[in-house]
Amino acid sequence: MSGGDEMRRLLKKRSEGQALVEFAIVLPLLLLLVMGIIDFGLMMQQYLTLNHGAREGARLAAVGGSASDVEARVKEILAVRWSEDKVSVNVTEVDKGTYKEDVVTVQAPVAFLTPLSAFVKGLTPNWTAQAKAAFRSE
């Protein structure tokens, strides 16, 4: 084996080791980014589901549904994500002078899927999201 071949072999080993060290440095940042994307998508899905439930409930209240009917409908919609005991539904009628408005407020806990909150200071692992919708009474 010539001296040039030996040098190429040593340089190849060094570059492979360098790539491994660089990957080890970048991997934690990449994992944090992926976990953030996953949790953000899940939180948006949960928030949109809450908004949908609030709008459906407010529409039902506006066309004459009782508060118990509205609460049952909202909890039925939100059952795909939360159990009934975790969802809070508040139905109110607000007098706007010339008309009345039915307002439905929905609250439910939102949780992270990944352990991102353990790595990022200031993120709480569980929090309560709220959605509110209002329709003019018919």
Buried (B, 14 or more C-beta within 10 A) or exposed (E): EEEEEEEEEEEEEEEEEEEEEEEEEEEEEEEBEEBBEBBEEBBEEBBEBBBBBBBBBBBBBBEEBEBEBBBBBBBEBBEEBBEEEEBBBBBEEEEEEEEEBBBBBBBBEBEBEBEBBEEEEEEEEEEEBBBBBBBEBE
